Amino acid sequence: MYLIDEENHIIHDMSFLKYECQAKKIAEDKRRKVHTLEQVKRMLDSNHRPQYNGCRWCMPEYFQFDMTTIFSH
């Protein structure tokens, strides 16, 4: 099962949650559960709006680092 953070557009894998994920801090009204990896992959697709990103700690294979954040001040 996967936990969707609707506020930050991050997807967490419930079977690999780590302390760094801070999943307990996601507000109840901003969380949603998804049951299949296929649905998660559709949400991670670049054509999906809003575009979601995998959590860097529990789903590193689906995490996309935004290089533009390095240059913004």
C-alpha positions in Angstrom: 0.0 0.0 0.0 1.2 3.5 -0.7 0.5 6.8 1.1 0.0 9.9 -0.9 0.8 13.3 0.6 -1.6 15.6 -1.3 0.0 18.8 0.0 3.6 18.1 -1.1 2.8 15.6 -3.9 5.0 12.9 -2.4 4.2 9.1 -2.5 5.4 6.9 0.3 5.7 3.1 0.3 4.0 2.0 3.5 6.1 -1.3 3.6 9.4 0.6 3.7 8.6 3.8 5.7 11.6 5.3 7.5 11.8 7.9 10.2 12.9 10.5 7.7 9.7 10.1 5.7 7.8 12.0 8.6 4.6 10.3 7.5 3.0 10.9 10.9 3.2 14.6 10.2 1.0 14.5 7.1 -2.4 16.0 8.0 -5.3 13.5 7.9 -7.1 15.6 5.3 -4.0 15.7 3.1 -3.4 12.0 3.0 -4.7 9.3 0.7 -4.0 5.6 0.2 -3.3 3.9 -3.1 -3.2 0.1 -3.3 -1.4 -0.7 -6.6 2.1 0.1 -8.0 0.5 0.5 -11.4 -1.6 3.5 -10.1 1.5 4.9 -8.4 3.5 4.7 -11.7 0.6 6.6 -13.5 0.8 9.3 -10.8 4.6 9.6 -11.3 4.2 10.0 -15.0 5.3 13.4 -16.3 1.9 13.9 -18.0 -0.1 13.5 -14.8 -1.2 16.7 -13.2 -0.4 17.4 -10.5 2.8 15.5 -10.9 3.9 13.4 -7.9 7.3 12.3 -6.8 8.5 9.2 -4.9 9.9 9.7 -1.4 13.6 9.9 -1.4 13.9 7.6 1.6 11.3 4.9 1.1 11.0 5.0 -2.7 14.4 6.1 -4.0 14.0 4.4 -7.3 11.0 6.7 -8.1 12.6 9.9 -6.6 13.3 12.6 -9.2 15.6 15.4 -7.9 14.7 18.8 -9.3 18.1 20.3 -10.5 16.5 23.8 -10.8 16.3 24.1 -7.0 20.1 24.2 -6.8 20.2 27.5 -8.7 17.2 29.3 -7.0 17.9 31.6 -4.1 
